[in-house]
Every structure is written in C-alpha cells, then in structure tokens.
Amino acid sequence: MNKERKLSSILWNIALPGFAQVLQRRYLVGFIFIFMEIFLNIFSGFNEAIRYSFLGEIDQAFAVTNYQFLMFYPCLYMFALWEAFYEVDRGETRYAFLPFVFGAYFITVGLMLSEKIRIFGVLLGPVWLPMLSLLPGLLVGLFIRSILLAFEKPHHK
C-alpha cells in the first residue's frame, strides 16, 4: 500500500505541484506549491511555450518564454515531487532525494541550453529539451545514490 501512495503522490504532483500535498491534507503546503506553480507559469509564459511546442512552432515558444521566471520552475516542480514522496516515505528510502535533485539540475541546464542544442539538426526549444534532460538527470541521481548505498556500512541491529 505504501508503494501505491508513493506513486500516487508523484503522479498527482506531476499533474500539478501541490495536488499530492492537498490530498495528504497538508493544505498550507499544497496551496503554497499550487500558488507558486501558477505564479511561475503565468510570468514565465510556460503554458504558451508548451502550446507552441506541441504545435511545432518552436520559434514562437522561444518568443513567449521569460527565462528569468522559467528557470525557477524545474526546482519548484522537482522539489514538490520529492516533498510529497518524502511525506509518504517518511525518510525510509535512503538518499531518495538524489534523483529529484539531479533531475532539477539537468532540466535547468537543458532549459539554459535550449536555444543552442540541436538533436539530429532539430532545435527542440524551451519545453522539449528540458523534458528530455530529465531522464539523464534521474539516471545520474540514481547512479550516485547506488554508489552511496554500496559504500555505506550495514546497519547493525
């Protein structure tokens, strides 16, 4: 049942940061995340950038993106995911924060480089490249977590 609650927390927060916290009856934290997400979303032009990206209009996506606000979004998003997971996990999963942290780092770097990096000659823009950057970030975080766990001394009972 705990695995299902962890997955549910992550999936609801993928839909909108703060949803899982509200479902966990932690209303103040949940509504703060929701407010921050909406604030950053509006002032960064992120929804418009998403719409243009899905339509394949990458130049328009760049034009509506305010990087000064959007650069805060990956950290808020990944922190809200981790925070909801941690609340359910109760700290049982050692170094569980690492994939979330490195995911945020890599998404942010992907956003910063989105005007320069082309994949197979295609400029992916401020939505697709950061999204694709999440996977290597998660993998690096999981890798570092596995190294730390391998070098830990076993707990004695």
Phi, psi and chi 1 to 4 in degrees:
 res  aa     phi    psi   chi1   chi2   chi3   chi4
   1 MET       -  -36.5 -169.3   61.3  154.9      -
   2 ASN   -64.2  -37.6 -161.6   26.4      -      -
   3 LYS   -62.3  -40.1  -75.5 -177.6 -178.0 -179.6
   4 GLU   -65.1  -40.3 -177.8  179.2  -24.5      -
   5 ARG   -65.8  -37.9  -70.6 -173.8   66.7 -141.3
   6 LYS   -63.5  -48.4  -70.3  176.6 -169.5  177.4
   7 LEU   -62.8  -43.8 -179.1   60.6      -      -
   8 SER   -59.7  -43.1  172.1      -      -      -
   9 SER   -61.0  -44.9  -70.3      -      -      -
  10 ILE   -66.7  -45.3  -72.8  174.9      -      -
  11 LEU   -66.2  -39.0  -68.3  177.8      -      -
  12 TRP   -66.4  -36.6  -83.5  113.2      -      -
  13 ASN   -75.6  -22.7  -94.3   13.8      -      -
  14 ILE   -65.9  -39.2  -74.0  172.8      -      -
  15 ALA   -62.4  -48.4      -      -      -      -
  16 LEU  -160.8  118.8 -175.2   73.2      -      -
  17 PRO   -54.1  128.5  -27.0   35.9      -      -
  18 GLY   109.9  -23.4      -      -      -      -
  19 PHE   -59.6  -45.5  -88.4    5.5      -      -
  20 ALA   -63.1  -40.2      -      -      -      -
  21 GLN   -63.9  -39.3  -72.8   82.5   -2.5      -
  22 VAL   -64.7  -42.6  169.4      -      -      -
  23 LEU   -64.9  -26.7  -71.1  171.9      -      -
  24 GLN   -83.6    5.9  -65.3  166.2   -6.4      -
  25 ARG    64.4   28.5  -66.0 -171.5  175.2  104.6
  26 ARG  -106.8   73.8  -64.6 -178.9  -52.1  116.7
  27 TYR   -64.1  -43.6  -60.3  108.5      -      -
  28 LEU   -60.7  -50.2  179.9   60.8      -      -
  29 VAL   -61.7  -44.6  173.1      -      -      -
  30 GLY   -60.2  -47.2      -      -      -      -
  31 PHE   -71.0  -29.2  -71.9  124.4      -      -
  32 ILE   -64.5  -46.5  -71.9  171.1      -      -
  33 PHE   -61.1  -44.2  -80.0  135.5      -      -
  34 ILE   -62.0  -46.3  -68.7  169.1      -      -
  35 PHE   -60.3  -46.7  171.4   78.7      -      -
  36 MET   -62.5  -40.1  -70.2  172.0   62.7      -
  37 GLU   -63.1  -46.8 -163.0  -78.1  -21.5      -
  38 ILE   -64.9  -43.2  -68.8  170.3      -      -
  39 PHE   -57.9  -52.6  176.7   84.9      -      -
  40 LEU   -64.4  -39.0  -72.4  175.5      -      -
  41 ASN   -61.1  -47.1 -163.2  -55.6      -      -
  42 ILE   -66.0  -50.0  -70.4  170.0      -      -
  43 PHE   -76.2  -17.7  -74.6   96.0      -      -
  44 SER   -90.6  -14.5   68.3      -      -      -
  45 GLY    73.9   21.6      -      -      -      -
  46 PHE   -63.4  -43.0 -165.4   39.2      -      -
  47 ASN   -61.2  -40.6  -86.5   -4.0      -      -
  48 GLU   -65.5  -41.2  -78.7  -64.4  -63.1      -
  49 ALA   -62.4  -39.0      -      -      -      -
  50 ILE   -63.4  -46.6  -68.8  170.0      -      -
  51 ARG   -59.9  -49.0 -172.2  171.0   73.0   82.1
  52 TYR   -63.8  -36.8  -75.1  126.0      -      -
  53 SER   -64.4  -42.6  -65.7      -      -      -
  54 PHE   -66.4  -27.1  -88.8   82.8      -      -
  55 LEU   -85.5   -3.3  -66.1  172.5      -      -
  56 GLY    79.9   12.9      -      -      -      -
  57 GLU   -97.9   71.4  -60.9  174.4   16.4      -
  58 ILE   -65.0  -37.9  -59.3  -56.5      -      -
  59 ASP   -59.8  -40.9  -71.4  -22.3      -      -
  60 GLN   -67.2  -37.1  -77.1  -62.9  101.9      -
  61 ALA   -60.4  -44.0      -      -      -      -
  62 PHE   -61.9  -41.6  -78.4  125.3      -      -
  63 ALA   -63.2  -34.0      -      -      -      -
  64 VAL   -92.1   -6.3  -61.3      -      -      -
  65 THR   -83.0  126.9  -60.6      -      -      -
  66 ASN  -103.2  100.2 -179.1  -27.9      -      -
  67 TYR   -65.2  -27.5  -72.2   87.7      -      -
  68 GLN   -62.0  -30.7  -65.1  -56.7  -47.8      -
  69 PHE   -95.0  -41.2  -77.5   96.3      -      -
  70 LEU   -64.4  -26.9 -169.2   54.2      -      -
  71 MET   -66.9  -18.9  -65.1 -134.4   -4.7      -
  72 PHE   -80.4  -21.8  -71.4  103.5      -      -
  73 TYR   -61.3  -46.9 -165.0   86.2      -      -
  74 PRO   -59.5  -39.7  -23.7   32.7      -      -
  75 CYS   -68.7  -42.5  -70.3      -      -      -
  76 LEU   -61.3  -46.9  170.4   69.0      -      -
  77 TYR   -60.9  -50.7 -164.5   84.2      -      -
  78 MET   -71.3  -33.2  -64.2  -55.7  -71.4      -
  79 PHE   -66.5  -41.5  179.8   75.8      -      -
  80 ALA   -62.6  -38.8      -      -      -      -
  81 LEU   -62.9  -49.4  -73.8  173.1      -      -
  82 TRP   -62.1  -43.8  170.3   80.4      -      -
  83 GLU   -61.1  -41.5 -161.4  -81.9  -20.8      -
  84 ALA   -67.5  -41.2      -      -      -      -
  85 PHE   -62.4  -46.6  174.2   87.5      -      -
  86 TYR   -61.9  -38.6 -174.9   80.7      -      -
  87 GLU   -61.4  -38.0 -177.0   65.4   22.4      -
  88 VAL   -78.5  -40.2  173.6      -      -      -
  89 ASP   -71.8  -28.2 -176.4   60.5      -      -
  90 ARG    59.6   29.7  -57.0  -86.4 -173.6 -149.2
  91 GLY    77.1   12.7      -      -      -      -
  92 GLU   -71.0  -33.7  -68.9  175.9   18.1      -
  93 THR   -88.1  107.8  -54.1      -      -      -
  94 ARG   -65.0  136.0  -54.2 -144.9   12.7   97.7
  95 TYR    57.9   28.6  -53.5  111.9      -      -
  96 ALA   -63.6  -21.2      -      -      -      -
  97 PHE   -70.8  -23.0   62.0   91.4      -      -
  98 LEU   -59.2  -47.5  -72.6  168.7      -      -
  99 PRO   -61.3  -35.8  -21.1   30.5      -      -
 100 PHE   -67.1  -44.9  -64.4   97.1      -      -
 101 VAL   -64.1  -48.8  168.8      -      -      -
 102 PHE   -69.3  -30.5  -79.9   91.6      -      -
 103 GLY   -60.0  -45.5      -      -      -      -
 104 ALA   -63.0  -43.3      -      -      -      -
 105 TYR   -59.2  -49.5  -68.0  162.4      -      -
 106 PHE   -68.4  -37.5  -83.9   63.2      -      -
 107 ILE   -61.9  -43.9  -66.0  168.5      -      -
 108 THR   -62.5  -43.9  -57.2      -      -      -
 109 VAL   -64.5  -41.3  170.5      -      -      -
 110 GLY   -59.1  -39.1      -      -      -      -
 111 LEU   -64.9  -45.6  177.6   61.0      -      -
 112 MET   -62.7  -34.7  -70.9 -172.9  -68.0      -
 113 LEU   -93.9    2.6  -61.9  174.7      -      -
 114 SER   -63.3  -22.2   64.7      -      -      -
 115 GLU   -85.6   -9.3  -67.6  179.6  -71.7      -
 116 LYS  -113.0  -35.6  -57.7  -73.8 -176.5 -168.0
 117 ILE   -87.9  130.3  -68.3 -175.7      -      -
 118 ARG  -115.4  141.0  -65.1  176.6 -177.1  -92.7
 119 ILE  -114.2  118.8  -62.7 -180.0      -      -
 120 PHE    53.5   38.8  -58.2  112.6      -      -
 121 GLY    79.9    4.0      -      -      -      -
 122 VAL  -108.7  129.2  176.3      -      -      -
 123 LEU   -82.6  115.7 -164.8   60.6      -      -
 124 LEU   -85.9  -22.0  -62.6  176.9      -      -
 125 GLY    88.4 -174.3      -      -      -      -
 126 PRO   -78.3    1.1   30.1  -35.5      -      -
 127 VAL  -113.3  -54.9  173.8      -      -      -
 128 TRP   -69.0  -44.1  -63.1  117.9      -      -
 129 LEU   -64.1  -46.2 -174.1   63.4      -      -
 130 PRO   -59.9  -38.6  -26.6   35.6      -      -
 131 MET   -63.3  -42.3  -76.0  175.4   61.7      -
 132 LEU   -68.0  -25.5  -70.5  174.6      -      -
 133 SER   -73.2  -17.8  -59.7      -      -      -
 134 LEU   -61.4  -44.6  173.4   60.5      -      -
 135 LEU   -57.8  -51.5 -176.3   58.0      -      -
 136 PRO   -62.9  -32.2    7.5  -14.3      -      -
 137 GLY   -63.3  -45.3      -      -      -      -
 138 LEU   -62.4  -42.5  -66.7  174.5      -      -
 139 LEU   -64.5  -41.7  -67.0  173.6      -      -
 140 VAL   -63.0  -44.4  166.9      -      -      -
 141 GLY   -61.3  -42.5      -      -      -      -
 142 LEU   -66.4  -38.0  -72.0  168.8      -      -
 143 PHE   -63.9  -48.5  178.3   69.5      -      -
 144 ILE   -63.2  -39.5  -67.9  171.5      -      -
 145 ARG   -60.0  -43.5  179.4  177.7  178.0  -91.0
 146 SER   -65.5  -36.3   68.4      -      -      -
 147 ILE   -65.3  -46.1  -69.6  171.0      -      -
 148 LEU   -62.0  -41.2  -69.2  173.0      -      -
 149 LEU   -66.4  -36.1  -70.5  172.2      -      -
 150 ALA   -66.9  -30.8      -      -      -      -
 151 PHE   -93.1   -3.7  -75.6  101.8      -      -
 152 GLU   -73.6  146.4  -92.3 -169.8    0.5      -
 153 LYS   -75.4  140.8  -66.4  179.9 -177.1  176.4
 154 PRO   -61.9  142.7   -9.0   14.8      -      -
 155 HIS   -77.0  133.9  -65.9  -81.2      -      -
 156 HIS   -94.4  139.9  -61.3  -70.0      -      -
 157 LYS   -93.4      -  -68.1 -175.8 -180.0 -178.0
